[in-house]
Amino acid sequence: TDNGHRRLFATRLNINGEIVSQFVIAYTPTANDRTQASVAYDPINRKYLVVWTEDVNGDGSNWDIYGALVPENFVSQTITPFAINEFPTSQWNPQVVYASGPQEFLVVWTNTYSAGTPPAYISGRRVLPNGTFPSSSSDLTIFDTVENQVNPTVVYNGIRNEYLVVWEKVGSEHDVYGLRLTSTVNPINSEFAI
């Protein structure tokens, strides 16, 4: 923490587990908390995408998903954060994966409403290696009219050039569900219980 506010820190390690460098990600002297970081590596462009959820108003009323591209040889360059999602709902638990086929990242997260209704749902967005987006908004929505969809994670299958998103469905019971997606984030099949 810094003056009572959560910040994101990173440590680069060499192959022997020795510290190469340590640095702060997205520091600004504001009341904005930054938490729930996830990171993926792009071996083609030799950079990391770090994503997190940020208290954009500084009062806990609106949490959005932000990201920053970090070169693999980062020492002291300026890191420029950018918004990945700024829905009026709050976003939580971002997870990121790099896909070698389309050579881009996919970020997934949970959306929640302050009133608790409608139920929480999953969104996702593709991020290109230069920090731009191939679409103007969310690429993925996993929604249910009754049960909350929360805590997503995502992996990429390079052999099949597809994603698997897995999440928790919370209603009268807690279940785990999955959905296979093409590299352009179109469903391959219906969601299924795991």
Backbone bond lengths (Angstrom), bond angles and torsions (degrees), N, CA, C in turn:
res aa  C-N    CA-C-N  psi(-1)  N-CA   C-N-CA  omega(-1)  CA-C   N-CA-C  phi
1 T - - - 1.457 - - 1.520 109.69 -
2 D 1.327 115.95 160.10 1.458 123.47 178.83 1.520 106.34 -138.27
3 N 1.328 117.09 111.65 1.462 121.65 -175.56 1.525 111.37 54.74
4 G 1.333 116.33 37.53 1.453 120.94 178.27 1.509 115.22 83.36
5 H 1.341 118.49 1.59 1.459 121.52 -178.74 1.520 109.95 -113.26
6 R 1.317 116.09 140.01 1.459 121.41 -178.20 1.525 110.44 -76.03
7 R 1.330 115.92 134.38 1.461 123.76 178.01 1.519 108.93 -122.27
8 L 1.315 116.74 166.38 1.455 121.11 176.94 1.517 109.64 -106.89
9 F 1.318 116.11 129.91 1.452 122.64 178.27 1.522 108.85 -120.73
10 A 1.330 116.71 152.04 1.458 121.46 178.75 1.519 109.77 -132.57
11 T 1.315 115.42 148.40 1.457 122.43 175.14 1.521 108.37 -131.12
12 R 1.329 117.27 124.93 1.461 122.18 174.18 1.522 108.63 -92.08
13 L 1.326 116.06 135.23 1.456 122.02 179.26 1.513 109.29 -119.68
14 N 1.335 117.02 147.90 1.458 119.40 174.10 1.527 109.51 -85.73
15 I 1.318 116.75 -177.80 1.462 121.67 -175.94 1.531 112.43 -61.34
16 N 1.331 117.43 -22.23 1.460 122.22 179.54 1.522 112.57 -92.27
17 G 1.345 116.65 4.21 1.466 120.13 -179.89 1.513 113.58 80.90
18 E 1.332 117.81 13.07 1.462 121.65 179.30 1.532 109.90 -89.47
19 I 1.313 116.08 144.17 1.454 121.34 -177.71 1.521 110.70 -69.10
20 V 1.339 115.91 126.58 1.457 122.59 176.38 1.525 109.36 -95.86
21 S 1.330 116.60 -45.44 1.464 121.11 177.81 1.520 109.65 -160.52
22 Q 1.328 114.78 157.69 1.455 121.89 175.10 1.523 107.67 -132.79
23 F 1.328 116.60 141.61 1.455 118.90 -177.49 1.521 110.42 -158.44
24 V 1.319 114.91 166.12 1.459 122.49 178.23 1.516 108.43 -95.10
25 I 1.319 116.23 139.11 1.468 121.04 175.85 1.518 107.51 -101.60
26 A 1.308 117.77 126.94 1.470 123.37 171.27 1.519 113.21 58.00
27 Y 1.308 117.00 51.69 1.468 119.68 177.30 1.523 110.87 -84.86
28 T 1.300 115.67 130.31 1.462 122.61 167.33 1.516 106.66 -141.29
29 P 1.314 118.64 143.64 1.466 120.87 -177.44 1.528 111.43 -79.09
30 T 1.344 115.79 63.92 1.453 121.17 -179.77 1.522 109.31 -124.21
31 A 1.308 115.04 178.48 1.462 120.29 179.14 1.526 111.89 -86.90
32 N 1.323 117.62 9.14 1.457 120.59 -175.88 1.530 111.08 -78.19
33 D 1.344 116.45 117.62 1.454 120.81 173.08 1.521 109.28 -74.86
34 R 1.343 115.46 145.75 1.460 122.46 173.56 1.523 107.13 -129.09
35 T 1.342 115.85 128.90 1.462 118.93 -173.07 1.525 110.32 -153.38
36 Q 1.330 116.84 175.97 1.464 125.10 175.02 1.532 112.08 58.34
37 A 1.312 117.04 52.19 1.466 121.44 -177.75 1.525 111.78 -75.22
38 S 1.331 114.64 149.85 1.459 123.74 172.68 1.527 106.43 -141.65
39 V 1.340 116.91 151.74 1.466 119.51 -175.97 1.528 110.24 -142.19
40 A 1.342 116.02 145.36 1.462 122.56 174.27 1.524 108.07 -137.76
41 Y 1.323 115.81 156.43 1.464 121.38 -175.34 1.517 111.06 -115.82
42 D 1.333 115.74 134.84 1.462 124.40 175.81 1.530 107.81 -103.51
43 P 1.370 118.91 103.72 1.461 120.47 -176.92 1.529 113.76 -74.36
44 I 1.324 117.88 -17.34 1.465 120.79 179.40 1.535 110.03 -73.84
45 N 1.330 115.81 -49.83 1.467 121.21 -178.84 1.519 112.74 -96.23
46 R 1.332 116.06 0.48 1.468 123.53 174.88 1.528 112.12 53.85
47 K 1.340 114.26 55.15 1.460 119.76 177.19 1.519 109.94 -148.52
48 Y 1.314 114.88 158.91 1.460 122.73 177.17 1.523 109.02 -103.50
49 L 1.328 116.08 148.22 1.458 120.89 165.26 1.512 106.69 -109.30
50 V 1.330 115.47 117.70 1.461 122.21 175.29 1.521 106.53 -102.33
51 V 1.333 117.19 129.69 1.461 121.77 177.74 1.526 109.17 -122.52
52 W 1.325 115.77 154.02 1.465 120.59 -179.59 1.524 109.16 -158.65
53 T 1.335 115.47 170.67 1.454 121.12 172.60 1.524 107.85 -104.77
54 E 1.346 116.15 137.31 1.467 121.41 -173.15 1.523 110.95 -128.25
55 D 1.327 114.34 135.31 1.468 122.38 175.77 1.532 107.71 -78.21
56 V 1.331 116.65 88.48 1.460 120.38 -168.73 1.525 113.78 -68.69
57 N 1.331 118.13 -27.78 1.465 120.57 179.18 1.526 112.62 -93.26
58 G 1.329 116.46 -10.98 1.458 120.12 -179.98 1.509 114.21 78.37
59 D 1.336 117.54 6.81 1.464 119.74 -178.23 1.528 113.04 -127.30
60 G 1.333 117.29 9.62 1.457 121.51 178.70 1.514 115.15 80.54
61 S 1.327 118.04 4.94 1.466 120.80 -175.66 1.528 113.63 -86.76
62 N 1.328 117.62 -17.50 1.470 119.93 -176.24 1.521 109.69 -153.05
63 W 1.321 116.34 113.30 1.458 122.43 179.97 1.527 108.40 -110.73
64 D 1.330 117.29 127.55 1.459 122.55 -179.14 1.522 110.71 -121.03
65 I 1.337 115.57 166.37 1.464 121.10 179.94 1.530 109.22 -96.71
66 Y 1.329 115.53 125.85 1.459 122.21 177.41 1.519 109.72 -122.45
67 G 1.321 115.38 162.45 1.452 120.77 178.00 1.516 111.00 -146.28
68 A 1.324 115.38 166.22 1.466 121.88 175.20 1.522 107.96 -150.89
69 L 1.319 115.49 138.72 1.454 121.95 175.52 1.527 108.87 -91.49
70 V 1.322 116.03 128.02 1.470 121.89 -176.48 1.522 108.43 -121.32
71 P 1.350 118.46 118.22 1.469 120.26 177.53 1.525 110.73 -60.57
72 E 1.341 117.00 148.01 1.468 119.55 -177.01 1.526 112.39 -64.11
73 N 1.325 117.93 -25.82 1.466 120.88 -179.68 1.524 111.43 -100.46
74 F 1.320 116.27 28.53 1.461 121.58 -175.54 1.523 110.96 -55.75
75 V 1.321 115.07 131.86 1.466 121.33 173.53 1.521 108.87 -123.70
76 S 1.314 116.98 -62.66 1.467 118.35 -176.91 1.532 112.64 -148.30
77 Q 1.338 117.31 17.25 1.449 118.66 179.30 1.528 110.46 -65.52
78 T 1.302 116.62 162.56 1.454 121.14 176.52 1.517 109.57 -76.64
79 I 1.320 116.04 132.61 1.454 121.81 175.32 1.524 107.11 -100.67
80 T 1.323 116.90 128.16 1.456 121.10 -178.23 1.525 109.71 -108.61
81 P 1.324 117.56 107.41 1.471 120.07 177.74 1.526 111.05 -69.48
82 F 1.330 115.82 154.21 1.461 121.15 175.68 1.522 108.74 -142.88
83 A 1.330 115.31 150.72 1.464 120.91 -179.94 1.527 109.66 -76.78
84 I 1.323 115.77 132.05 1.460 121.57 174.08 1.521 109.57 -98.20
85 N 1.323 116.16 -36.42 1.463 120.38 176.84 1.521 109.80 -150.03
86 E 1.329 115.60 131.43 1.461 121.87 178.69 1.525 111.11 -129.55
87 F 1.342 117.21 41.16 1.457 120.14 175.57 1.524 109.26 -56.57
88 P 1.344 119.13 154.67 1.463 120.76 176.66 1.528 112.99 -69.26
89 T 1.332 117.09 -13.99 1.459 120.42 172.09 1.536 107.75 -77.60
90 S 1.319 116.90 176.22 1.470 120.10 174.04 1.519 109.20 -97.99
91 Q 1.323 116.06 142.93 1.457 122.32 -178.88 1.531 109.66 -113.21
92 W 1.344 115.61 141.01 1.463 121.57 -175.32 1.521 111.07 -138.03
93 N 1.316 114.51 162.82 1.469 123.97 169.97 1.527 114.25 51.38
94 P 1.331 118.50 54.31 1.470 118.34 178.29 1.526 111.14 -69.38
95 Q 1.327 114.91 143.55 1.460 122.40 174.44 1.522 107.03 -132.49
96 V 1.329 116.91 141.84 1.465 120.86 -177.39 1.514 110.08 -130.04
97 V 1.344 115.32 146.68 1.455 121.89 175.74 1.531 107.33 -139.73
98 Y 1.323 116.27 150.42 1.462 121.17 174.71 1.528 108.73 -100.42
99 A 1.332 116.11 136.15 1.459 121.91 178.58 1.520 109.32 -111.39
100 S 1.328 117.18 118.27 1.461 121.22 -175.28 1.524 112.83 -74.27
101 G 1.347 118.17 -27.62 1.461 120.38 179.55 1.522 111.98 -63.01
102 P 1.338 117.41 -63.20 1.467 119.16 178.57 1.533 112.90 -80.81
103 Q 1.320 117.44 -5.52 1.467 123.15 -178.57 1.527 111.11 54.65
104 E 1.335 114.62 58.29 1.457 121.59 177.53 1.521 109.17 -153.98
105 F 1.317 115.61 170.61 1.459 122.49 178.61 1.524 109.35 -101.35
106 L 1.333 116.20 155.50 1.457 121.76 168.63 1.518 107.51 -126.07
107 V 1.335 115.61 127.39 1.465 122.35 178.14 1.519 107.55 -112.45
108 V 1.335 117.44 131.69 1.460 122.52 175.40 1.520 108.69 -122.03
109 W 1.339 117.09 153.85 1.473 121.26 -178.47 1.521 109.75 -159.96
110 T 1.344 115.58 172.20 1.458 124.02 175.85 1.516 109.29 -101.54
111 N 1.343 117.18 136.97 1.468 123.17 173.01 1.529 108.55 -106.54
112 T 1.328 117.12 134.70 1.456 120.55 176.38 1.523 110.00 -130.06
113 Y 1.317 115.23 153.06 1.461 122.50 176.67 1.517 109.20 -104.11
114 S 1.326 117.47 146.24 1.465 120.38 -178.11 1.522 111.57 -63.11
115 A 1.320 117.58 -33.08 1.463 120.63 179.81 1.527 112.50 -83.48
116 G 1.328 117.11 -8.82 1.461 120.62 -179.96 1.514 114.10 85.46
117 T 1.323 117.79 -4.86 1.460 120.88 177.53 1.519 109.15 -132.19
118 P 1.309 121.24 143.91 1.470 124.34 -6.56 1.525 111.32 -64.23
119 P 1.342 116.27 177.05 1.467 118.93 -177.42 1.531 112.85 -60.05
120 A 1.338 115.10 157.36 1.467 121.48 175.14 1.530 109.36 -61.14
121 Y 1.335 116.10 147.98 1.455 119.90 -178.79 1.526 110.01 -142.69
122 I 1.343 115.90 168.95 1.464 123.13 -176.07 1.532 109.28 -102.52
123 S 1.316 115.84 137.74 1.467 121.50 172.06 1.521 108.75 -127.64
124 G 1.332 115.57 165.09 1.451 121.12 176.44 1.513 110.74 -151.68
125 R 1.336 114.77 153.99 1.465 119.23 179.03 1.521 109.46 -146.20
126 R 1.328 115.11 137.20 1.462 121.06 175.82 1.526 109.15 -82.55
127 V 1.342 115.83 141.67 1.464 122.69 179.53 1.522 108.06 -127.53
128 L 1.324 116.49 125.85 1.459 121.37 178.70 1.533 110.38 -78.77
129 P 1.338 118.37 161.16 1.465 121.32 -176.87 1.529 115.10 -60.36
130 N 1.338 117.64 -17.24 1.474 119.76 178.23 1.526 112.51 -95.66
131 G 1.348 116.86 6.00 1.461 120.95 177.60 1.512 114.31 87.13
132 T 1.328 118.02 8.65 1.458 120.91 175.35 1.531 108.86 -100.00
133 F 1.337 115.61 -179.67 1.461 120.91 -173.52 1.528 110.53 -126.46
134 P 1.334 117.83 139.60 1.457 119.81 176.93 1.527 113.59 -76.56
135 S 1.336 117.99 -8.67 1.464 121.41 177.44 1.519 108.75 -134.24
136 S 1.325 116.22 162.96 1.468 120.49 -175.07 1.518 113.44 -83.33
137 S 1.324 117.90 -11.14 1.463 120.52 -178.53 1.520 108.25 -150.80
138 S 1.319 116.06 -156.63 1.458 121.98 -179.78 1.528 110.86 -62.08
139 D 1.341 116.61 140.14 1.463 122.23 177.61 1.526 112.21 -92.91
140 L 1.325 116.89 -14.17 1.462 120.77 -170.16 1.518 109.69 -145.39
141 T 1.334 116.70 136.63 1.466 122.38 171.88 1.519 108.43 -138.22
142 I 1.327 116.60 127.05 1.466 122.80 174.23 1.517 105.43 -120.03
143 F 1.339 115.78 111.41 1.458 121.40 -168.16 1.521 110.28 -134.46
144 D 1.325 116.22 147.58 1.456 123.25 172.97 1.522 107.15 -136.88
145 T 1.319 117.69 139.92 1.471 120.17 -176.51 1.522 112.84 -74.89
146 V 1.330 118.12 -13.39 1.464 121.13 -176.16 1.525 112.22 -119.10
147 E 1.329 117.51 -47.84 1.459 121.29 -171.27 1.523 112.11 -100.11
148 N 1.332 115.54 145.58 1.467 122.07 177.12 1.521 109.80 -73.79
149 Q 1.346 116.45 138.68 1.461 123.79 174.90 1.533 105.87 -112.29
150 V 1.334 118.38 113.04 1.469 121.00 -170.85 1.529 111.35 -138.01
151 N 1.340 114.33 168.54 1.467 123.69 171.95 1.530 114.05 53.86
152 P 1.330 117.16 57.26 1.467 118.74 -179.34 1.523 112.64 -76.14
153 T 1.308 115.73 155.38 1.456 122.59 166.93 1.529 106.75 -139.85
154 V 1.316 116.63 159.53 1.460 120.14 -174.56 1.521 109.76 -143.08
155 V 1.330 115.95 142.69 1.467 122.56 173.86 1.521 107.82 -131.66
156 Y 1.320 115.30 161.32 1.462 121.59 179.60 1.521 109.19 -120.37
157 N 1.324 117.11 133.69 1.454 123.96 177.05 1.529 107.75 -102.43
158 G 1.330 116.90 103.40 1.454 121.44 -176.55 1.521 113.60 -68.99
159 I 1.314 118.20 -26.06 1.463 120.92 179.15 1.526 110.28 -71.47
160 R 1.330 116.25 -42.02 1.473 120.44 -178.52 1.532 112.40 -95.62
161 N 1.341 116.67 -5.84 1.461 122.05 -178.64 1.536 110.70 53.86
162 E 1.343 115.16 53.85 1.458 120.66 179.84 1.523 110.46 -148.03
163 Y 1.329 114.89 163.26 1.462 122.60 178.49 1.524 109.75 -106.01
164 L 1.327 114.78 156.59 1.461 121.90 166.84 1.522 106.62 -127.36
165 V 1.332 116.01 119.04 1.462 122.15 174.58 1.522 107.25 -102.77
166 V 1.320 116.52 132.51 1.458 122.66 179.05 1.518 107.39 -126.34
167 W 1.341 117.27 140.00 1.459 120.95 -177.94 1.522 109.82 -151.16
168 E 1.331 114.25 171.74 1.454 121.96 178.23 1.519 109.05 -100.22
169 K 1.334 116.14 129.28 1.465 122.30 175.31 1.526 106.69 -103.08
170 V 1.333 115.82 119.25 1.466 121.05 -173.68 1.526 109.26 -116.50
171 G 1.312 115.46 114.96 1.456 122.50 175.61 1.505 107.37 -143.61
172 S 1.325 116.85 -122.72 1.466 119.72 174.94 1.530 110.00 -69.26
173 E 1.318 116.54 -22.29 1.463 122.58 175.46 1.521 109.01 -133.30
174 H 1.324 116.22 166.59 1.470 121.60 173.99 1.520 107.35 -106.35
175 D 1.318 116.22 117.46 1.454 121.15 -179.52 1.522 109.50 -127.83
176 V 1.327 116.40 159.19 1.456 122.05 176.45 1.525 108.21 -108.72
177 Y 1.323 115.75 131.11 1.458 121.86 -179.35 1.522 109.92 -124.49
178 G 1.325 115.69 160.58 1.449 121.47 178.66 1.515 111.19 -137.86
179 L 1.333 115.37 160.46 1.460 121.94 177.09 1.521 108.27 -148.54
180 R 1.342 116.47 126.04 1.467 121.14 175.56 1.522 108.80 -87.39
181 L 1.341 115.92 139.32 1.454 122.10 -177.54 1.523 110.06 -130.18
182 T 1.333 116.13 147.23 1.464 120.04 172.38 1.530 108.65 -68.67
183 S 1.319 116.51 174.55 1.466 120.20 178.98 1.523 112.07 -68.19
184 T 1.340 117.35 -15.05 1.471 120.75 174.68 1.526 111.07 -100.72
185 V 1.323 115.86 15.67 1.471 125.08 172.73 1.535 112.52 66.98
186 N 1.328 116.92 35.95 1.460 121.90 170.50 1.528 108.50 -98.95
187 P 1.346 118.18 137.42 1.470 120.19 -179.93 1.523 111.68 -59.88
188 I 1.327 116.13 135.95 1.463 122.46 175.43 1.525 109.17 -87.62
189 N 1.317 115.75 -33.77 1.458 121.50 -179.00 1.526 107.86 -147.63
190 S 1.311 117.18 -174.97 1.460 121.12 175.10 1.524 108.79 -79.53
191 E 1.328 115.80 160.81 1.463 118.63 175.33 1.518 108.92 -62.26
192 F 1.335 116.55 151.11 1.462 120.69 -176.68 1.516 109.95 -138.96
193 A 1.327 115.95 149.92 1.462 122.40 177.38 1.518 109.48 -75.78
194 I 1.315 115.21 142.25 1.462 120.90 178.79 1.523 108.89 -110.05
